[in-house]
Amino acid sequence: MARSRCIHRWRGVVDEGRLYQLVRQQGEVRERTIEVTFHTAGAEAYAFTFG
C-alpha cells in the first residue's frame, strides 16, 4: 500500500487542565500517526481512543 505524507501544522495553547481534541478523523478509518511537541516544560499528555 502506498502511503502519503500529509503534514498539518497547528499551534495551540494549553491554558488549563482539561481534555483537548487534537485530531478529528473523517472519511476512511485507518491507522494514523501524529506527533505532538510541547515547547515549554510542565505539560502532561494522555491518549484516549474511542470506537
N, C-alpha and C positions, 0 to 999 in steps of 0.2 A: 504494500500500500504506500503510495506517495504521501509524504507529509508536507504541509505548507507551514511556513513560519509567519505568523501574523503578530506583530508587536503593537500593543496598545499601551500608551503611556498615560498614566493618570496620577495626579498628585492630590493628596487629600490631607486633612489634618485630623489626627486622633486627639480629640479635645475632652473626652470624657470616657469613663469606663462603661461601655455598652457594646452591643452587637453591631458590627458594621458589615454590610453586604458588599463584598468586593467583586463578585462575579455573578452575573445573571446569564444563564445559558439558554439560548433559543435554538430552535431547529433540531437537528440531529443530536442525539445524546451519544457522546463518545468521550473517551479519556482525554483530558486536557491537563496541561501543566501551567501553573502560574508562579511567578516569583514576586515576593513582597520584600521591600527593603525599607528599613527604618533608619533615618538619618540622625536621630538623636537617641540617647540612652533612655531606658525605662519602659519601653513598650513591651507588652507580652502578647503573644498570638496563639490562638487556639483554632483548630479547624473543626467545623461541623458540616456534615453532609446529610441530606435527606433524599429519599427516593427509593 
